[in-house]
Amino acid sequence: MKKTKDRGQNRQERRLAMTKNKLVNQGAVRRVYRQIILLGMLIHVLYVALFGGLGMSGMVYYNVGSTVFYMAMLVLAFYGRYRIVVTLIHLEVCVFVIVGTLALGWDAGLSLLLIALASLIYIRPYRCSWIPYMFSALEIGVFVFLKIAWDQEGMTPAISVCLANAVYLFNAAASFTIILVSSTIFNVSSALAQGRLMRKNEILQEAASTDSLTGVLTRYGLKEQLEPLQGKPAMIALGDLDDFKRINDTYGHICGDYVLATAARLMQETAGTQVCRWGGEEFLIIMTEQPEREAQAVLTGIAEKIRSYPFSYDGYQIRITMTFGLTSGVIGPDFESLVKLADQRMYQGKRQGKDQIVS
């Protein structure tokens, strides 16, 4: 009983830990997007000051509007609309670079922002992994288009060479900052991906170790439980629900599942046992602390609990019995042969009239 409670408690602790990790990861994701948005907002605030100092009122108004845009992105990120946020930010930067290049000239270096933003392919809130690469290709395309168009049209910059160099340095600093943030995001994304992989492995391991219908161990789970018990003597019983096919044929498989789950619960309530669903309606019971006489008494108690339990389904009272084969041995490489011997004794009990223990 204690081991059953311990396994149930461990499963509950793992689920709580997984839920906690999920919430932590969600918080980390939210912080990443908030930092990206705040960085964009800060850059545009600095642009307002820069263009205000240059007396370019049109660019000041544009960047005030961009600042308001990033405030709206904060709201969307708060509600988890990450795909919309990332898409709009990519488009906003492309439009800003086009407008800024036409207003200030190619030498102002606004196009550097496109190269920096193209590095943010690690931000993938989309269902399709190729979408970030599509945005990167768009930004590179805009970069090449602006360069070719500027050279062919022979446009004249609206600011002096000295001011263009100053703006260029500012844009270079902003671009380097974006790239540094991108590397940080990559590290966070890698950690989150690793965490998700570990959680999936835990879920798969738990699913492989525990039978989903009855809640007892599977063969894989039993193997894990027996590893620390290698070399120890044990009593091994293989039990089979009598006439289980008749129950399925008469009352249906839903009733059969109910009988299996209930019988497994009754077996698990017995102290000092490890219960494994060996296959179908067969259950393997391992007792490592009882001599043969006590092990027989344990099985007698289990058989009596199942025999006297009021199995009821759809208004029908169903009498369930169980036949056991019992053997003793040492847990080790020959474990399968011990189970085979218990299986032979169980079928001997079936031939002798069922509802009995053969040892």
TIPAZA-610574 format. One record per residue (C-alpha): residue number from 1; x, y, z. Coordinates in pm, 1 decimal, always signed. Layout:
N
 kolza       xx       yy       zz
   NUM        X        Y        Z
...
***
This chain:
359
 kolza       xx       yy       zz
     1     +0.0     +0.0     +0.0
     2   +284.2   +231.5    +90.3
     3   +465.2   +167.3   -241.4
     4   +144.6   +233.9   -431.8
     5    +95.7   +559.4   -245.6
     6   +460.2   +652.3   -308.9
     7   +422.6   +593.4   -684.5
     8   +103.1   +798.5   -690.3
     9   +270.6  +1075.3   -490.7
    10   +572.4  +1074.8   -722.1
    11   +347.0  +1101.7  -1028.9
    12   +161.2  +1391.3   -866.2
    13   +489.4  +1564.6   -780.6
    14   +609.2  +1523.7  -1141.2
    15   +285.0  +1670.1  -1274.1
    16   +314.0  +1967.2  -1036.2
    17   +675.7  +2019.8  -1139.4
    18   +580.9  +2004.3  -1507.2
    19   +299.9  +2256.0  -1452.2
    20   +539.3  +2485.7  -1266.2
    21   +799.6  +2457.2  -1543.8
    22   +533.2  +2533.6  -1803.8
    23   +433.2  +2851.5  -1618.6
    24   +799.2  +2951.1  -1579.4
    25   +857.7  +2899.2  -1951.7
    26   +549.1  +3100.5  -2039.9
    27   +680.7  +3383.3  -1822.8
    28  +1021.5  +3361.5  -1991.2
    29   +861.8  +3378.3  -2337.2
    30   +653.4  +3679.3  -2234.2
    31   +964.4  +3855.5  -2102.7
    32  +1151.8  +3793.1  -2429.5
    33   +877.9  +3951.4  -2638.8
    34   +840.7  +4240.1  -2394.8
    35  +1214.0  +4310.1  -2415.0
    36  +1203.2  +4310.8  -2796.4
    37   +911.0  +4552.5  -2799.5
    38  +1065.4  +4780.9  -2537.8
    39  +1390.2  +4786.6  -2736.7
    40  +1201.9  +4893.8  -3049.4
    41  +1014.3  +5158.3  -2852.0
    42  +1340.2  +5294.3  -2703.3
    43  +1504.4  +5315.9  -3046.2
    44  +1212.5  +5516.2  -3186.0
    45  +1211.6  +5748.5  -2882.4
    46  +1579.6  +5815.9  -2949.9
    47  +1494.3  +5876.0  -3316.0
    48  +1238.9  +6137.3  -3204.7
    49  +1514.0  +6319.0  -3015.7
    50  +1762.6  +6277.4  -3301.8
    51  +1532.6  +6401.9  -3576.4
    52  +1401.5  +6675.7  -3350.2
    53  +1756.5  +6801.9  -3315.9
    54  +1795.4  +6790.6  -3693.6
    55  +1473.2  +6986.4  -3737.4
    56  +1309.6  +6712.7  -3945.2
    57   +952.3  +6741.3  -3819.6
    58   +818.4  +6480.8  -4063.3
    59  +1047.7  +6209.4  -3925.5
    60   +970.8  +6322.4  -3570.2
    61   +598.7  +6268.2  -3626.2
    62   +664.0  +5935.0  -3794.4
    63   +869.0  +5808.2  -3498.9
    64   +612.5  +5934.4  -3247.4
    65   +361.3  +5721.1  -3437.1
    66   +603.6  +5427.0  -3427.7
    67   +640.0  +5468.5  -3051.1
    68   +261.7  +5448.2  -3012.4
    69   +268.7  +5142.4  -3240.5
    70   +509.0  +4961.6  -3005.3
    71   +286.7  +5049.9  -2708.4
    72     +5.0  +4871.4  -2888.0
    73   +238.5  +4573.8  -2943.6
    74   +294.4  +4555.4  -2567.0
    75    -79.9  +4516.0  -2519.4
    76    -99.9  +4242.8  -2783.4
    77   +196.8  +4059.5  -2627.8
    78    +28.6  +4074.7  -2286.0
    79   -261.8  +3877.3  -2432.7
    80    -25.9  +3629.6  -2600.0
    81    -78.4  +3746.1  -2961.0
    82   +283.9  +3678.8  -3043.7
    83   +235.8  +3589.2  -3411.0
    84    +60.8  +3920.2  -3479.3
    85   +326.7  +4110.4  -3282.5
    86   +622.9  +3959.0  -3467.7
    87   +459.1  +4000.2  -3808.2
    88   +371.9  +4366.9  -3752.5
    89   +718.5  +4448.3  -3614.5
    90   +888.1  +4302.7  -3923.0
    91   +659.3  +4503.9  -4150.6
    92   +699.3  +4823.0  -3944.2
    93  +1079.5  +4808.3  -3964.8
    94  +1067.5  +4753.8  -4342.0
    95   +836.6  +5053.0  -4390.0
    96  +1044.2  +5269.8  -4155.3
    97  +1369.2  +5189.4  -4337.4
    98  +1212.8  +5267.0  -4676.3
    99  +1069.2  +5598.7  -4556.4
   100  +1388.0  +5691.2  -4367.3
   101  +1618.3  +5606.9  -4658.7
   102  +1411.1  +5815.7  -4898.3
   103  +1419.1  +6106.0  -4649.4
   104  +1779.7  +6088.6  -4528.9
   105  +1968.0  +5904.8  -4798.8
   106  +2145.6  +5569.5  -4822.9
   107  +2453.0  +5693.4  -4636.4
   108  +2246.2  +5746.7  -4317.4
   109  +2263.8  +5368.8  -4265.7
   110  +1900.1  +5296.2  -4185.4
   111  +1933.1  +4988.1  -4404.4
   112  +2155.7  +4835.1  -4134.4
   113  +1838.2  +4776.6  -3933.3
   114  +1721.1  +4533.9  -4201.1
   115  +2035.1  +4323.0  -4164.7
   116  +1997.2  +4322.8  -3787.1
   117  +1631.3  +4226.9  -3799.9
   118  +1699.2  +3947.9  -4049.0
   119  +1899.9  +3777.0  -3773.6
   120  +1587.9  +3729.4  -3558.6
   121  +1496.2  +3399.1  -3723.5
   122  +1502.3  +3229.2  -3382.1
   123  +1177.4  +3397.3  -3283.0
   124   +925.8  +3142.0  -3405.5
   125   +575.6  +3186.7  -3269.5
   126   +441.0  +3051.2  -3597.7
   127   +311.1  +2702.6  -3670.2
   128   +527.0  +2689.1  -3985.9
   129   +900.3  +2707.4  -3918.9
   130   +974.1  +2864.2  -4259.3
   131   +785.9  +3189.6  -4191.3
   132  +1076.7  +3363.4  -4004.3
   133  +1303.6  +3284.2  -4299.7
   134  +1046.1  +3441.0  -4529.0
   135  +1063.3  +3764.4  -4327.0
   136  +1444.4  +3753.4  -4336.8
   137  +1431.5  +3712.8  -4713.8
   138  +1189.5  +4008.3  -4733.6
   139  +1426.3  +4231.4  -4535.4
   140  +1727.4  +4132.0  -4742.8
   141  +1521.6  +4197.1  -5056.2
   142  +1424.0  +4545.2  -4934.3
   143  +1790.0  +4615.0  -4855.0
   144  +1904.1  +4516.9  -5207.1
   145  +1613.9  +4703.4  -5371.2
   146  +1688.0  +5027.6  -5185.1
   147  +2058.4  +5008.6  -5269.6
   148  +1995.4  +4947.8  -5640.9
   149  +1719.5  +5208.0  -5660.7
   150  +1930.8  +5472.0  -5483.8
   151  +2230.9  +5416.4  -5709.4
   152  +2031.3  +5411.7  -6032.3
   153  +1813.6  +5713.8  -5955.5
   154  +2109.6  +5921.9  -5835.2
   155  +1909.6  +6067.3  -5545.9
   156  +2053.7  +6351.5  -5341.2
   157  +2064.2  +6313.6  -4957.5
   158  +1853.4  +6561.1  -4762.5
   159  +2122.5  +6604.0  -4491.8
   160  +2492.2  +6687.8  -4495.4
   161  +2767.3  +6429.0  -4498.9
   162  +2856.4  +6511.4  -4136.3
   163  +2499.9  +6458.0  -4014.0
   164  +2466.7  +6146.7  -4228.4
   165  +2774.9  +6000.7  -4058.3
   166  +2628.5  +6080.0  -3715.4
   167  +2297.9  +5912.7  -3805.5
   168  +2491.0  +5620.6  -3953.1
   169  +2676.1  +5565.8  -3624.5
   170  +2346.8  +5578.0  -3434.6
   171  +2190.4  +5321.8  -3669.6
   172  +2497.2  +5099.5  -3644.7
   173  +2472.8  +5107.6  -3264.7
   174  +2101.0  +5025.4  -3283.1
   175  +2171.2  +4736.5  -3522.6
   176  +2445.1  +4590.4  -3302.0
   177  +2208.9  +4611.2  -3005.6
   178  +1941.5  +4419.7  -3198.4
   179  +2194.6  +4149.9  -3290.7
   180  +2303.7  +4116.3  -2926.0
   181  +1940.4  +4084.9  -2820.3
   182  +1897.3  +3824.5  -3094.4
   183  +2178.2  +3612.3  -2951.1
   184  +2021.6  +3636.5  -2604.3
   185  +1686.7  +3528.8  -2746.5
   186  +1856.0  +3234.9  -2916.7
   187  +1998.5  +3119.5  -2582.1
   188  +1658.6  +3153.9  -2414.5
   189  +1488.5  +2971.6  -2702.2
   190  +1741.6  +2688.4  -2680.9
   191  +1683.9  +2655.5  -2306.5
   192  +1306.0  +2653.5  -2355.8
   193  +1332.4  +2393.7  -2632.3
   194  +1549.8  +2175.8  -2410.3
   195  +1299.3  +2214.9  -2126.8
   196  +1011.8  +2116.4  -2355.7
   197  +1206.5  +1810.4  -2471.3
   198  +1274.1  +1706.1  -2112.5
   199   +904.6  +1744.2  -2023.2
   200   +802.7  +1535.7  -2325.1
   201  +1051.8  +1267.9  -2221.2
   202   +906.8  +1268.1  -1869.5
   203   +554.4  +1234.4  -2007.1
   204   +658.6   +949.7  -2237.1
   205   +846.6   +775.0  -1958.2
   206   +548.2   +799.6  -1724.4
   207   +314.3   +677.1  -1999.8
   208   +546.5   +383.5  -2066.8
   209   +577.9   +297.9  -1695.9
   210   +211.5   +312.6  -1596.1
   211    -80.9   +133.9  -1756.9
   212   -328.8   +402.3  -1861.6
   213   -639.3   +193.5  -1783.2
   214   -556.4    +36.9  -1449.6
   215   -289.8   +269.3  -1308.6
   216    -57.3    -22.0  -1223.0
   217   +290.8    -77.0  -1362.0
   218   +353.4   -185.5  -1719.0
   219   +626.2   -439.2  -1799.6
   220   +860.4   -148.1  -1871.2
   221   +770.5    +16.0  -1540.0
   222   +816.2   -309.4  -1352.0
   223  +1163.0   -350.2  -1502.2
   224  +1259.7    -11.4  -1361.0
   225  +1118.5   -100.6  -1019.5
   226  +1307.8   -431.7  -1009.4
   227  +1650.4   -289.1  -1099.1
   228  +1740.3   -194.3   -737.8
   229  +1609.6   -535.0   -618.5
   230  +1848.8   -748.4   -823.6
   231  +1971.5  -1050.2   -625.9
   232  +1694.1  -1034.9   -367.3
   233  +1456.9  -1326.4   -304.5
   234  +1094.1  -1268.9   -398.9
   235   +758.4  -1440.2   -429.6
   236   +616.4  -1401.9   -779.1
   237   +247.8  -1453.3   -854.5
   238    +72.6  -1438.2  -1188.5
   239   -303.5  -1391.2  -1163.9
   240   -572.4  -1407.4  -1429.9
   241   -935.6  -1292.2  -1404.1
   242  -1154.6  -1597.1  -1456.4
   243  -1385.3  -1608.1  -1760.2
   244  -1297.2  -1252.7  -1857.3
   245  -1383.0  -1312.1  -2223.2
   246  -1736.2  -1401.5  -2117.0
   247  -1762.2  -1065.7  -1936.1
   248  -1657.6   -876.7  -2248.7
   249  -1890.8  -1079.0  -2470.5
   250  -2187.4  -1048.3  -2233.9
   251  -2162.6   -693.6  -2101.7
   252  -1927.5   -523.4  -2349.0
   253  -1570.7   -397.4  -2341.2
   254  -1656.9    -90.3  -2133.2
   255  -1769.9   -322.0  -1856.7
   256  -1451.6   -524.9  -1907.4
   257  -1240.4   -210.9  -1862.4
   258  -1433.8   -128.9  -1544.0
   259  -1366.2   -478.0  -1405.2
   260   -995.6   -459.2  -1492.2
   261   -949.7   -115.8  -1335.6
   262  -1140.3   -209.5  -1019.4
   263   -959.2   -541.4   -974.8
   264   -624.4   -364.2  -1021.1
   265   -718.4   -109.7   -754.8
   266   -809.2   -387.9   -510.6
   267   -472.0   -555.6   -576.1
   268   -284.6   -228.4   -529.3
   269   -443.1   -176.2   -188.2
   270   -248.4   -472.6    -51.5
   271    +63.2   -380.7   +143.4
   272   +405.6   -508.4    +41.5
   273   +320.6   -580.1   -322.0
   274   +413.5   -442.5   -660.1
   275   +142.3   -496.6   -920.4
   276   +204.5   -504.7  -1294.7
   277    -42.6   -554.7  -1577.4
   278   +133.9   -837.1  -1756.7
   279   -104.3   -850.3  -2049.1
   280   -479.5   -843.7  -2110.6
   281   -645.2   -962.3  -1787.5
   282   -322.0  -1103.1  -1640.7
   283   -152.4   -929.3  -1346.9
   284   +191.0   -999.3  -1202.4
   285   +236.4   -946.9   -828.7
   286   +585.6   -922.1   -675.1
   287   +634.6   -967.0   -299.4
   288   +989.9   -917.4   -171.1
   289   +930.9   -914.9   +203.3
   290   +710.6  -1220.3   +261.3
   291   +797.7  -1589.4   +294.2
   292   +584.9  -1835.3    +97.9
   293   +323.0  -1887.2   +369.2
   294   +267.3  -1514.2   +408.5
   295   +265.2  -1466.1    +31.0
   296    -10.1  -1727.9     +3.4
   297   -203.2  -1543.5   +273.3
   298   -163.3  -1216.4    +79.9
   299   -295.4  -1376.5   -239.5
   300   -581.1  -1538.3    -45.8
   301   -676.0  -1193.7    +83.8
   302   -662.6  -1043.7   -266.9
   303   -870.7  -1328.0   -409.6
   304  -1129.1  -1286.9   -133.1
   305  -1149.9   -907.6   -186.3
   306  -1211.5   -956.2   -558.2
   307  -1456.1  -1242.5   -500.9
   308  -1662.7  -1044.9   -248.6
   309  -1646.1   -705.0   -420.4
   310  -1987.9   -587.9   -549.7
   311  -1899.0   -541.5   -917.4
   312  -2201.0   -367.4  -1065.7
   313  -2252.6   -253.7  -1423.4
   314  -2567.9   -123.3  -1592.7
   315  -2785.6   -273.3  -1319.6
   316  -2616.0   -616.2  -1331.8
   317  -2426.2   -768.8  -1040.6
   318  -2117.6   -947.8  -1169.6
   319  -1923.5  -1204.0   -969.7
   320  -1550.4  -1190.5  -1040.6
   321  -1292.4  -1445.9   -932.6
   322   -922.0  -1480.4   -995.3
   323   -677.4  -1768.1  -1027.1
   324   -313.2  -1733.7   -919.6
   325     +6.1  -1926.1   -981.9
   326   +276.7  -1863.7   -722.4
   327   +649.5  -1933.7   -731.6
   328   +962.4  -1816.6   -553.4
   329  +1306.0  -1721.9   -674.0
   330  +1572.1  -1456.0   -691.8
   331  +1519.1  -1140.8   -897.4
   332  +1776.7  -1144.6  -1172.3
   333  +1843.9  -1263.9  -1527.3
   334  +1609.8  -1565.2  -1483.5
   335  +1311.2  -1351.5  -1389.1
   336  +1123.3  -1439.6  -1708.8
   337  +1158.5  -1812.0  -1635.1
   338  +1008.8  -1754.2  -1288.4
   339   +714.0  -1576.3  -1446.1
   340   +675.7  -1865.0  -1691.9
   341   +664.6  -2112.0  -1401.1
   342   +402.2  -1899.4  -1224.3
   343   +206.3  -1892.3  -1550.8
   344   +213.4  -2272.8  -1574.7
   345    +86.8  -2305.4  -1218.7
   346   -185.6  -2049.6  -1285.4
   347   -313.7  -2252.0  -1582.8
   348   -297.9  -2562.3  -1368.6
   349   -537.5  -2382.8  -1134.0
   350   -760.8  -2296.9  -1430.3
   351   -780.8  -2664.6  -1526.0
   352   -858.0  -2759.4  -1167.1
   353  -1167.2  -2538.5  -1149.1
   354  -1039.2  -2176.6  -1122.9
   355  -1068.5  -1934.4   -827.9
   356   -768.6  -2082.8   -649.1
   357   -399.3  -2039.8   -575.1
   358   -146.6  -2297.8   -700.3
   359   +204.9  -2288.4   -554.5
***
